[in-house]
Amino acid sequence: VWDMYGVYFTNHPDLRRILTDYGFEGHPMRKDFPLPGYTEVRYDEEQKRVVIEPIELSQDYRKFDLNTPWETFPKVSC
């Protein structure tokens, strides 16, 4: 529960990550965790090692345009 959701248990003698890496930041099952995550872990053939790079989130803030295409049609009286 602590690893995935971040629920902290007081006086627990051994809180550690079980399902994620030791250097993993955040808790992936929480609603505020972004779907792509914060970092990309991949193997680089040129460097012959594992590379950890930050992911650029495309939407930091979403602005929803609430206009619908139906508002552009002329109103017809019956």
HTML snippet that shows the backbone in 3Dmol.js (N, CA, C, O; Angstrom):
<script src="https://3Dmol.org/build/3Dmol-min.js"></script>
<div id="view" style="width:600px;height:400px;position:relative"></div>
<script>
const pdb = `
ATOM      1  N   VAL A   1       0.831  -1.183   0.000  1.00  0.00           N
ATOM      2  CA  VAL A   1       0.000   0.000   0.000  1.00  0.00           C
ATOM      3  C   VAL A   1       0.879   1.251   0.000  1.00  0.00           C
ATOM      4  O   VAL A   1       0.559   2.224  -0.683  1.00  0.00           O
ATOM      5  N   TRP A   2       1.976   1.241   0.751  1.00  0.00           N
ATOM      6  CA  TRP A   2       2.844   2.411   0.783  1.00  0.00           C
ATOM      7  C   TRP A   2       3.522   2.627  -0.563  1.00  0.00           C
ATOM      8  O   TRP A   2       3.654   3.767  -1.008  1.00  0.00           O
ATOM      9  N   ASP A   3       3.950   1.569  -1.211  1.00  0.00           N
ATOM     10  CA  ASP A   3       4.671   1.666  -2.472  1.00  0.00           C
ATOM     11  C   ASP A   3       3.794   2.238  -3.579  1.00  0.00           C
ATOM     12  O   ASP A   3       4.241   3.115  -4.318  1.00  0.00           O
ATOM     13  N   MET A   4       2.587   1.777  -3.708  1.00  0.00           N
ATOM     14  CA  MET A   4       1.714   2.183  -4.807  1.00  0.00           C
ATOM     15  C   MET A   4       0.895   3.440  -4.508  1.00  0.00           C
ATOM     16  O   MET A   4       0.696   4.270  -5.394  1.00  0.00           O
ATOM     17  N   TYR A   5       0.419   3.587  -3.266  1.00  0.00           N
ATOM     18  CA  TYR A   5      -0.492   4.682  -2.933  1.00  0.00           C
ATOM     19  C   TYR A   5       0.108   5.742  -2.016  1.00  0.00           C
ATOM     20  O   TYR A   5      -0.436   6.843  -1.926  1.00  0.00           O
ATOM     21  N   GLY A   6       1.195   5.451  -1.343  1.00  0.00           N
ATOM     22  CA  GLY A   6       1.812   6.424  -0.452  1.00  0.00           C
ATOM     23  C   GLY A   6       1.207   6.487   0.927  1.00  0.00           C
ATOM     24  O   GLY A   6       1.373   7.487   1.626  1.00  0.00           O
ATOM     25  N   VAL A   7       0.502   5.437   1.341  1.00  0.00           N
ATOM     26  CA  VAL A   7      -0.073   5.403   2.686  1.00  0.00           C
ATOM     27  C   VAL A   7       1.061   5.098   3.663  1.00  0.00           C
ATOM     28  O   VAL A   7       1.696   4.046   3.580  1.00  0.00           O
ATOM     29  N   TYR A   8       1.307   6.019   4.584  1.00  0.00           N
ATOM     30  CA  TYR A   8       2.395   5.866   5.543  1.00  0.00           C
ATOM     31  C   TYR A   8       1.857   5.254   6.829  1.00  0.00           C
ATOM     32  O   TYR A   8       0.874   5.734   7.393  1.00  0.00           O
ATOM     33  N   PHE A   9       2.506   4.198   7.286  1.00  0.00           N
ATOM     34  CA  PHE A   9       2.122   3.530   8.526  1.00  0.00           C
ATOM     35  C   PHE A   9       3.101   3.934   9.621  1.00  0.00           C
ATOM     36  O   PHE A   9       4.303   3.695   9.499  1.00  0.00           O
ATOM     37  N   THR A  10       2.601   4.538  10.678  1.00  0.00           N
ATOM     38  CA  THR A  10       3.478   4.957  11.767  1.00  0.00           C
ATOM     39  C   THR A  10       4.003   3.727  12.505  1.00  0.00           C
ATOM     40  O   THR A  10       3.309   2.719  12.640  1.00  0.00           O
ATOM     41  N   ASN A  11       5.211   3.832  12.966  1.00  0.00           N
ATOM     42  CA  ASN A  11       5.908   2.780  13.714  1.00  0.00           C
ATOM     43  C   ASN A  11       6.105   1.496  12.920  1.00  0.00           C
ATOM     44  O   ASN A  11       6.310   0.437  13.512  1.00  0.00           O
ATOM     45  N   HIS A  12       6.047   1.565  11.597  1.00  0.00           N
ATOM     46  CA  HIS A  12       6.334   0.374  10.788  1.00  0.00           C
ATOM     47  C   HIS A  12       7.849   0.230  10.699  1.00  0.00           C
ATOM     48  O   HIS A  12       8.533   1.189  10.339  1.00  0.00           O
ATOM     49  N   PRO A  13       8.388  -0.942  11.016  1.00  0.00           N
ATOM     50  CA  PRO A  13       9.843  -1.086  11.075  1.00  0.00           C
ATOM     51  C   PRO A  13      10.529  -1.165   9.710  1.00  0.00           C
ATOM     52  O   PRO A  13      11.738  -0.947   9.626  1.00  0.00           O
ATOM     53  N   ASP A  14       9.789  -1.472   8.636  1.00  0.00           N
ATOM     54  CA  ASP A  14      10.473  -1.725   7.366  1.00  0.00           C
ATOM     55  C   ASP A  14       9.629  -1.285   6.164  1.00  0.00           C
ATOM     56  O   ASP A  14       9.128  -2.124   5.416  1.00  0.00           O
ATOM     57  N   LEU A  15       9.473   0.041   5.980  1.00  0.00           N
ATOM     58  CA  LEU A  15       8.786   0.538   4.786  1.00  0.00           C
ATOM     59  C   LEU A  15       9.787   0.552   3.639  1.00  0.00           C
ATOM     60  O   LEU A  15      10.795   1.256   3.702  1.00  0.00           O
ATOM     61  N   ARG A  16       9.519  -0.212   2.603  1.00  0.00           N
ATOM     62  CA  ARG A  16      10.400  -0.216   1.443  1.00  0.00           C
ATOM     63  C   ARG A  16       9.589  -0.477   0.187  1.00  0.00           C
ATOM     64  O   ARG A  16       8.456  -0.954   0.246  1.00  0.00           O
ATOM     65  N   ARG A  17      10.177  -0.162  -0.926  1.00  0.00           N
ATOM     66  CA  ARG A  17       9.528  -0.380  -2.212  1.00  0.00           C
ATOM     67  C   ARG A  17       9.628  -1.858  -2.578  1.00  0.00           C
ATOM     68  O   ARG A  17      10.689  -2.472  -2.464  1.00  0.00           O
ATOM     69  N   ILE A  18       8.501  -2.415  -3.020  1.00  0.00           N
ATOM     70  CA  ILE A  18       8.472  -3.823  -3.403  1.00  0.00           C
ATOM     71  C   ILE A  18       8.257  -3.968  -4.907  1.00  0.00           C
ATOM     72  O   ILE A  18       8.919  -4.781  -5.553  1.00  0.00           O
ATOM     73  N   LEU A  19       7.335  -3.185  -5.466  1.00  0.00           N
ATOM     74  CA  LEU A  19       6.969  -3.321  -6.875  1.00  0.00           C
ATOM     75  C   LEU A  19       7.642  -2.311  -7.791  1.00  0.00           C
ATOM     76  O   LEU A  19       7.616  -2.485  -9.009  1.00  0.00           O
ATOM     77  N   THR A  20       8.242  -1.264  -7.244  1.00  0.00           N
ATOM     78  CA  THR A  20       8.923  -0.263  -8.064  1.00  0.00           C
ATOM     79  C   THR A  20      10.405  -0.244  -7.709  1.00  0.00           C
ATOM     80  O   THR A  20      10.829  -0.863  -6.733  1.00  0.00           O
ATOM     81  N   ASP A  21      11.191   0.479  -8.518  1.00  0.00           N
ATOM     82  CA  ASP A  21      12.627   0.576  -8.270  1.00  0.00           C
ATOM     83  C   ASP A  21      12.898   1.368  -6.999  1.00  0.00           C
ATOM     84  O   ASP A  21      12.046   2.127  -6.537  1.00  0.00           O
ATOM     85  N   TYR A  22      14.080   1.190  -6.443  1.00  0.00           N
ATOM     86  CA  TYR A  22      14.435   1.874  -5.201  1.00  0.00           C
ATOM     87  C   TYR A  22      14.515   3.382  -5.390  1.00  0.00           C
ATOM     88  O   TYR A  22      14.177   4.132  -4.474  1.00  0.00           O
ATOM     89  N   GLY A  23      14.951   3.840  -6.548  1.00  0.00           N
ATOM     90  CA  GLY A  23      15.065   5.271  -6.802  1.00  0.00           C
ATOM     91  C   GLY A  23      13.796   5.904  -7.333  1.00  0.00           C
ATOM     92  O   GLY A  23      13.799   7.081  -7.693  1.00  0.00           O
ATOM     93  N   PHE A  24      12.714   5.149  -7.389  1.00  0.00           N
ATOM     94  CA  PHE A  24      11.455   5.642  -7.955  1.00  0.00           C
ATOM     95  C   PHE A  24      10.869   6.724  -7.065  1.00  0.00           C
ATOM     96  O   PHE A  24      10.817   6.571  -5.844  1.00  0.00           O
ATOM     97  N   GLU A  25      10.423   7.832  -7.683  1.00  0.00           N
ATOM     98  CA  GLU A  25       9.808   8.920  -6.927  1.00  0.00           C
ATOM     99  C   GLU A  25       8.319   8.952  -7.214  1.00  0.00           C
ATOM    100  O   GLU A  25       7.901   8.862  -8.368  1.00  0.00           O
ATOM    101  N   GLY A  26       7.532   9.077  -6.183  1.00  0.00           N
ATOM    102  CA  GLY A  26       6.087   9.153  -6.338  1.00  0.00           C
ATOM    103  C   GLY A  26       5.416   7.822  -6.065  1.00  0.00           C
ATOM    104  O   GLY A  26       6.062   6.834  -5.715  1.00  0.00           O
ATOM    105  N   HIS A  27       4.102   7.822  -6.235  1.00  0.00           N
ATOM    106  CA  HIS A  27       3.293   6.630  -5.992  1.00  0.00           C
ATOM    107  C   HIS A  27       2.356   6.464  -7.189  1.00  0.00           C
ATOM    108  O   HIS A  27       1.418   7.247  -7.336  1.00  0.00           O
ATOM    109  N   PRO A  28       2.584   5.466  -8.046  1.00  0.00           N
ATOM    110  CA  PRO A  28       1.922   5.398  -9.354  1.00  0.00           C
ATOM    111  C   PRO A  28       0.428   5.130  -9.349  1.00  0.00           C
ATOM    112  O   PRO A  28      -0.208   5.348 -10.379  1.00  0.00           O
ATOM    113  N   MET A  29      -0.168   4.676  -8.272  1.00  0.00           N
ATOM    114  CA  MET A  29      -1.601   4.392  -8.287  1.00  0.00           C
ATOM    115  C   MET A  29      -2.442   5.571  -7.789  1.00  0.00           C
ATOM    116  O   MET A  29      -3.667   5.472  -7.716  1.00  0.00           O
ATOM    117  N   ARG A  30      -1.795   6.672  -7.450  1.00  0.00           N
ATOM    118  CA  ARG A  30      -2.542   7.847  -7.001  1.00  0.00           C
ATOM    119  C   ARG A  30      -3.094   8.610  -8.194  1.00  0.00           C
ATOM    120  O   ARG A  30      -2.531   8.550  -9.287  1.00  0.00           O
ATOM    121  N   LYS A  31      -4.182   9.319  -7.992  1.00  0.00           N
ATOM    122  CA  LYS A  31      -4.817  10.056  -9.085  1.00  0.00           C
ATOM    123  C   LYS A  31      -3.972  11.225  -9.570  1.00  0.00           C
ATOM    124  O   LYS A  31      -4.091  11.632 -10.726  1.00  0.00           O
ATOM    125  N   ASP A  32      -3.120  11.772  -8.708  1.00  0.00           N
ATOM    126  CA  ASP A  32      -2.316  12.918  -9.121  1.00  0.00           C
ATOM    127  C   ASP A  32      -1.029  12.516  -9.838  1.00  0.00           C
ATOM    128  O   ASP A  32      -0.256  13.385 -10.239  1.00  0.00           O
ATOM    129  N   PHE A  33      -0.787  11.222 -10.006  1.00  0.00           N
ATOM    130  CA  PHE A  33       0.399  10.745 -10.712  1.00  0.00           C
ATOM    131  C   PHE A  33       0.096  10.719 -12.209  1.00  0.00           C
ATOM    132  O   PHE A  33      -0.900  10.114 -12.607  1.00  0.00           O
ATOM    133  N   PRO A  34       0.923  11.357 -13.066  1.00  0.00           N
ATOM    134  CA  PRO A  34       0.626  11.385 -14.500  1.00  0.00           C
ATOM    135  C   PRO A  34       0.769  10.003 -15.139  1.00  0.00           C
ATOM    136  O   PRO A  34       1.606   9.205 -14.719  1.00  0.00           O
ATOM    137  N   LEU A  35      -0.043   9.727 -16.146  1.00  0.00           N
ATOM    138  CA  LEU A  35      -0.025   8.416 -16.804  1.00  0.00           C
ATOM    139  C   LEU A  35       1.337   8.044 -17.386  1.00  0.00           C
ATOM    140  O   LEU A  35       1.751   6.896 -17.222  1.00  0.00           O
ATOM    141  N   PRO A  36       2.061   8.949 -18.060  1.00  0.00           N
ATOM    142  CA  PRO A  36       3.368   8.543 -18.585  1.00  0.00           C
ATOM    143  C   PRO A  36       4.454   8.501 -17.526  1.00  0.00           C
ATOM    144  O   PRO A  36       5.558   8.028 -17.797  1.00  0.00           O
ATOM    145  N   GLY A  37       4.165   8.988 -16.322  1.00  0.00           N
ATOM    146  CA  GLY A  37       5.174   9.024 -15.270  1.00  0.00           C
ATOM    147  C   GLY A  37       5.996  10.300 -15.352  1.00  0.00           C
ATOM    148  O   GLY A  37       5.643  11.225 -16.084  1.00  0.00           O
ATOM    149  N   TYR A  38       7.086  10.349 -14.606  1.00  0.00           N
ATOM    150  CA  TYR A  38       7.949  11.526 -14.597  1.00  0.00           C
ATOM    151  C   TYR A  38       9.262  11.280 -15.327  1.00  0.00           C
ATOM    152  O   TYR A  38       9.886  12.228 -15.803  1.00  0.00           O
ATOM    153  N   THR A  39       9.689  10.033 -15.424  1.00  0.00           N
ATOM    154  CA  THR A  39      10.965   9.721 -16.071  1.00  0.00           C
ATOM    155  C   THR A  39      10.801   8.572 -17.050  1.00  0.00           C
ATOM    156  O   THR A  39       9.894   7.748 -16.930  1.00  0.00           O
ATOM    157  N   GLU A  40      11.706   8.539 -18.026  1.00  0.00           N
ATOM    158  CA  GLU A  40      11.758   7.431 -18.984  1.00  0.00           C
ATOM    159  C   GLU A  40      13.059   6.675 -18.742  1.00  0.00           C
ATOM    160  O   GLU A  40      14.135   7.273 -18.722  1.00  0.00           O
ATOM    161  N   VAL A  41      12.961   5.388 -18.563  1.00  0.00           N
ATOM    162  CA  VAL A  41      14.132   4.552 -18.343  1.00  0.00           C
ATOM    163  C   VAL A  41      14.316   3.694 -19.583  1.00  0.00           C
ATOM    164  O   VAL A  41      13.416   2.947 -19.966  1.00  0.00           O
ATOM    165  N   ARG A  42      15.483   3.799 -20.212  1.00  0.00           N
ATOM    166  CA  ARG A  42      15.740   3.028 -21.434  1.00  0.00           C
ATOM    167  C   ARG A  42      17.219   2.671 -21.502  1.00  0.00           C
ATOM    168  O   ARG A  42      18.051   3.265 -20.816  1.00  0.00           O
ATOM    169  N   TYR A  43      17.528   1.692 -22.340  1.00  0.00           N
ATOM    170  CA  TYR A  43      18.916   1.286 -22.551  1.00  0.00           C
ATOM    171  C   TYR A  43      19.443   1.995 -23.785  1.00  0.00           C
ATOM    172  O   TYR A  43      18.839   1.900 -24.854  1.00  0.00           O
ATOM    173  N   ASP A  44      20.556   2.703 -23.660  1.00  0.00           N
ATOM    174  CA  ASP A  44      21.169   3.413 -24.775  1.00  0.00           C
ATOM    175  C   ASP A  44      22.271   2.544 -25.371  1.00  0.00           C
ATOM    176  O   ASP A  44      23.229   2.182 -24.689  1.00  0.00           O
ATOM    177  N   GLU A  45      22.121   2.218 -26.646  1.00  0.00           N
ATOM    178  CA  GLU A  45      23.101   1.356 -27.326  1.00  0.00           C
ATOM    179  C   GLU A  45      24.455   2.037 -27.478  1.00  0.00           C
ATOM    180  O   GLU A  45      25.490   1.378 -27.376  1.00  0.00           O
ATOM    181  N   GLU A  46      24.463   3.352 -27.720  1.00  0.00           N
ATOM    182  CA  GLU A  46      25.730   4.063 -27.910  1.00  0.00           C
ATOM    183  C   GLU A  46      26.526   4.154 -26.611  1.00  0.00           C
ATOM    184  O   GLU A  46      27.743   3.973 -26.611  1.00  0.00           O
ATOM    185  N   GLN A  47      25.841   4.431 -25.515  1.00  0.00           N
ATOM    186  CA  GLN A  47      26.523   4.564 -24.227  1.00  0.00           C
ATOM    187  C   GLN A  47      26.681   3.232 -23.509  1.00  0.00           C
ATOM    188  O   GLN A  47      27.445   3.126 -22.549  1.00  0.00           O
ATOM    189  N   LYS A  48      25.958   2.213 -23.975  1.00  0.00           N
ATOM    190  CA  LYS A  48      26.001   0.868 -23.381  1.00  0.00           C
ATOM    191  C   LYS A  48      25.638   0.883 -21.897  1.00  0.00           C
ATOM    192  O   LYS A  48      26.277   0.226 -21.075  1.00  0.00           O
ATOM    193  N   ARG A  49      24.598   1.648 -21.578  1.00  0.00           N
ATOM    194  CA  ARG A  49      24.139   1.709 -20.194  1.00  0.00           C
ATOM    195  C   ARG A  49      22.672   2.132 -20.158  1.00  0.00           C
ATOM    196  O   ARG A  49      22.113   2.565 -21.166  1.00  0.00           O
ATOM    197  N   VAL A  50      22.066   2.001 -18.993  1.00  0.00           N
ATOM    198  CA  VAL A  50      20.681   2.420 -18.790  1.00  0.00           C
ATOM    199  C   VAL A  50      20.660   3.927 -18.557  1.00  0.00           C
ATOM    200  O   VAL A  50      21.424   4.452 -17.747  1.00  0.00           O
ATOM    201  N   VAL A  51      19.778   4.614 -19.276  1.00  0.00           N
ATOM    202  CA  VAL A  51      19.676   6.068 -19.202  1.00  0.00           C
ATOM    203  C   VAL A  51      18.310   6.430 -18.617  1.00  0.00           C
ATOM    204  O   VAL A  51      17.285   5.892 -19.037  1.00  0.00           O
ATOM    205  N   ILE A  52      18.306   7.338 -17.653  1.00  0.00           N
ATOM    206  CA  ILE A  52      17.063   7.833 -17.059  1.00  0.00           C
ATOM    207  C   ILE A  52      16.919   9.294 -17.462  1.00  0.00           C
ATOM    208  O   ILE A  52      17.758  10.127 -17.122  1.00  0.00           O
ATOM    209  N   GLU A  53      15.832   9.602 -18.199  1.00  0.00           N
ATOM    210  CA  GLU A  53      15.605  10.958 -18.684  1.00  0.00           C
ATOM    211  C   GLU A  53      14.244  11.457 -18.208  1.00  0.00           C
ATOM    212  O   GLU A  53      13.292  10.681 -18.132  1.00  0.00           O
ATOM    213  N   PRO A  54      14.146  12.746 -17.887  1.00  0.00           N
ATOM    214  CA  PRO A  54      12.829  13.285 -17.505  1.00  0.00           C
ATOM    215  C   PRO A  54      11.915  13.367 -18.722  1.00  0.00           C
ATOM    216  O   PRO A  54      12.370  13.610 -19.840  1.00  0.00           O
ATOM    217  N   ILE A  55      10.635  13.162 -18.493  1.00  0.00           N
ATOM    218  CA  ILE A  55       9.648  13.252 -19.561  1.00  0.00           C
ATOM    219  C   ILE A  55       9.081  14.659 -19.565  1.00  0.00           C
ATOM    220  O   ILE A  55       8.748  15.212 -18.517  1.00  0.00           O
ATOM    221  N   GLU A  56       8.975  15.237 -20.765  1.00  0.00           N
ATOM    222  CA  GLU A  56       8.362  16.555 -20.887  1.00  0.00           C
ATOM    223  C   GLU A  56       6.859  16.357 -20.981  1.00  0.00           C
ATOM    224  O   GLU A  56       6.359  15.792 -21.953  1.00  0.00           O
ATOM    225  N   LEU A  57       6.148  16.822 -19.974  1.00  0.00           N
ATOM    226  CA  LEU A  57       4.696  16.689 -19.974  1.00  0.00           C
ATOM    227  C   LEU A  57       4.109  17.715 -20.930  1.00  0.00           C
ATOM    228  O   LEU A  57       4.402  18.906 -20.826  1.00  0.00           O
ATOM    229  N   SER A  58       3.284  17.257 -21.858  1.00  0.00           N
ATOM    230  CA  SER A  58       2.759  18.145 -22.890  1.00  0.00           C
ATOM    231  C   SER A  58       1.690  19.085 -22.362  1.00  0.00           C
ATOM    232  O   SER A  58       1.490  20.164 -22.919  1.00  0.00           O
ATOM    233  N   GLN A  59       1.001  18.697 -21.300  1.00  0.00           N
ATOM    234  CA  GLN A  59      -0.052  19.543 -20.749  1.00  0.00           C
ATOM    235  C   GLN A  59       0.153  19.732 -19.253  1.00  0.00           C
ATOM    236  O   GLN A  59      -0.206  18.866 -18.455  1.00  0.00           O
ATOM    237  N   ASP A  60       0.728  20.857 -18.879  1.00  0.00           N
ATOM    238  CA  ASP A  60       0.817  21.165 -17.459  1.00  0.00           C
ATOM    239  C   ASP A  60      -0.526  21.659 -16.943  1.00  0.00           C
ATOM    240  O   ASP A  60      -0.910  21.388 -15.805  1.00  0.00           O
ATOM    241  N   TYR A  61      -1.228  22.385 -17.797  1.00  0.00           N
ATOM    242  CA  TYR A  61      -2.522  22.947 -17.423  1.00  0.00           C
ATOM    243  C   TYR A  61      -3.467  22.755 -18.601  1.00  0.00           C
ATOM    244  O   TYR A  61      -3.124  23.090 -19.735  1.00  0.00           O
ATOM    245  N   ARG A  62      -4.631  22.228 -18.346  1.00  0.00           N
ATOM    246  CA  ARG A  62      -5.599  22.016 -19.418  1.00  0.00           C
ATOM    247  C   ARG A  62      -6.635  23.129 -19.423  1.00  0.00           C
ATOM    248  O   ARG A  62      -7.200  23.478 -18.387  1.00  0.00           O
ATOM    249  N   LYS A  63      -6.869  23.672 -20.596  1.00  0.00           N
ATOM    250  CA  LYS A  63      -7.918  24.670 -20.755  1.00  0.00           C
ATOM    251  C   LYS A  63      -8.954  24.071 -21.694  1.00  0.00           C
ATOM    252  O   LYS A  63      -8.665  23.790 -22.857  1.00  0.00           O
ATOM    253  N   PHE A  64     -10.137  23.885 -21.189  1.00  0.00           N
ATOM    254  CA  PHE A  64     -11.189  23.279 -21.984  1.00  0.00           C
ATOM    255  C   PHE A  64     -12.012  24.375 -22.653  1.00  0.00           C
ATOM    256  O   PHE A  64     -12.514  25.284 -21.991  1.00  0.00           O
ATOM    257  N   ASP A  65     -12.141  24.277 -23.966  1.00  0.00           N
ATOM    258  CA  ASP A  65     -13.000  25.191 -24.706  1.00  0.00           C
ATOM    259  C   ASP A  65     -14.388  24.578 -24.717  1.00  0.00           C
ATOM    260  O   ASP A  65     -14.613  23.532 -25.326  1.00  0.00           O
ATOM    261  N   LEU A  66     -15.306  25.228 -24.047  1.00  0.00           N
ATOM    262  CA  LEU A  66     -16.626  24.641 -23.864  1.00  0.00           C
ATOM    263  C   LEU A  66     -17.610  24.983 -24.978  1.00  0.00           C
ATOM    264  O   LEU A  66     -18.782  24.615 -24.897  1.00  0.00           O
ATOM    265  N   ASN A  67     -17.154  25.683 -26.017  1.00  0.00           N
ATOM    266  CA  ASN A  67     -18.034  25.955 -27.149  1.00  0.00           C
ATOM    267  C   ASN A  67     -18.196  24.689 -27.974  1.00  0.00           C
ATOM    268  O   ASN A  67     -17.236  23.954 -28.204  1.00  0.00           O
ATOM    269  N   THR A  68     -19.408  24.449 -28.410  1.00  0.00           N
ATOM    270  CA  THR A  68     -19.672  23.274 -29.230  1.00  0.00           C
ATOM    271  C   THR A  68     -19.944  23.707 -30.658  1.00  0.00           C
ATOM    272  O   THR A  68     -20.331  24.854 -30.884  1.00  0.00           O
ATOM    273  N   PRO A  69     -19.755  22.831 -31.620  1.00  0.00           N
ATOM    274  CA  PRO A  69     -20.058  23.204 -33.008  1.00  0.00           C
ATOM    275  C   PRO A  69     -21.542  23.461 -33.229  1.00  0.00           C
ATOM    276  O   PRO A  69     -21.917  24.078 -34.227  1.00  0.00           O
ATOM    277  N   TRP A  70     -22.388  23.002 -32.323  1.00  0.00           N
ATOM    278  CA  TRP A  70     -23.828  23.193 -32.486  1.00  0.00           C
ATOM    279  C   TRP A  70     -24.232  24.642 -32.270  1.00  0.00           C
ATOM    280  O   TRP A  70     -25.304  25.052 -32.715  1.00  0.00           O
ATOM    281  N   GLU A  71     -23.409  25.418 -31.605  1.00  0.00           N
ATOM    282  CA  GLU A  71     -23.746  26.820 -31.375  1.00  0.00           C
ATOM    283  C   GLU A  71     -23.556  27.679 -32.618  1.00  0.00           C
ATOM    284  O   GLU A  71     -24.054  28.804 -32.657  1.00  0.00           O
ATOM    285  N   THR A  72     -22.861  27.191 -33.624  1.00  0.00           N
ATOM    286  CA  THR A  72     -22.608  27.973 -34.833  1.00  0.00           C
ATOM    287  C   THR A  72     -23.742  27.873 -35.843  1.00  0.00           C
ATOM    288  O   THR A  72     -23.794  28.683 -36.769  1.00  0.00           O
ATOM    289  N   PHE A  73     -24.645  26.920 -35.704  1.00  0.00           N
ATOM    290  CA  PHE A  73     -25.764  26.781 -36.634  1.00  0.00           C
ATOM    291  C   PHE A  73     -26.803  27.867 -36.369  1.00  0.00           C
ATOM    292  O   PHE A  73     -27.020  28.259 -35.223  1.00  0.00           O
ATOM    293  N   PRO A  74     -27.448  28.355 -37.440  1.00  0.00           N
ATOM    294  CA  PRO A  74     -28.503  29.361 -37.218  1.00  0.00           C
ATOM    295  C   PRO A  74     -29.704  28.740 -36.517  1.00  0.00           C
ATOM    296  O   PRO A  74     -30.039  27.573 -36.720  1.00  0.00           O
ATOM    297  N   LYS A  75     -30.331  29.551 -35.694  1.00  0.00           N
ATOM    298  CA  LYS A  75     -31.503  29.062 -34.972  1.00  0.00           C
ATOM    299  C   LYS A  75     -32.706  29.073 -35.901  1.00  0.00           C
ATOM    300  O   LYS A  75     -32.942  30.044 -36.620  1.00  0.00           O
ATOM    301  N   VAL A  76     -33.449  28.001 -35.878  1.00  0.00           N
ATOM    302  CA  VAL A  76     -34.623  27.854 -36.736  1.00  0.00           C
ATOM    303  C   VAL A  76     -35.858  27.930 -35.859  1.00  0.00           C
ATOM    304  O   VAL A  76     -35.969  27.221 -34.859  1.00  0.00           O
ATOM    305  N   SER A  77     -36.775  28.784 -36.237  1.00  0.00           N
ATOM    306  CA  SER A  77     -38.024  28.854 -35.475  1.00  0.00           C
ATOM    307  C   SER A  77     -39.044  27.926 -36.106  1.00  0.00           C
ATOM    308  O   SER A  77     -39.109  27.807 -37.329  1.00  0.00           O
ATOM    309  N   CYS A  78     -39.824  27.282 -35.294  1.00  0.00           N
ATOM    310  CA  CYS A  78     -40.808  26.315 -35.792  1.00  0.00           C
ATOM    311  C   CYS A  78     -42.150  26.929 -36.031  1.00  0.00           C
ATOM    312  O   CYS A  78     -43.079  26.238 -36.450  1.00  0.00           O
TER     313      CYS A  78
END
`;
const viewer = $3Dmol.createViewer("view");
viewer.addModel(pdb, "pdb");
viewer.setStyle({}, {cartoon: {color: "spectrum"}});
viewer.zoomTo();
viewer.render();
</script>
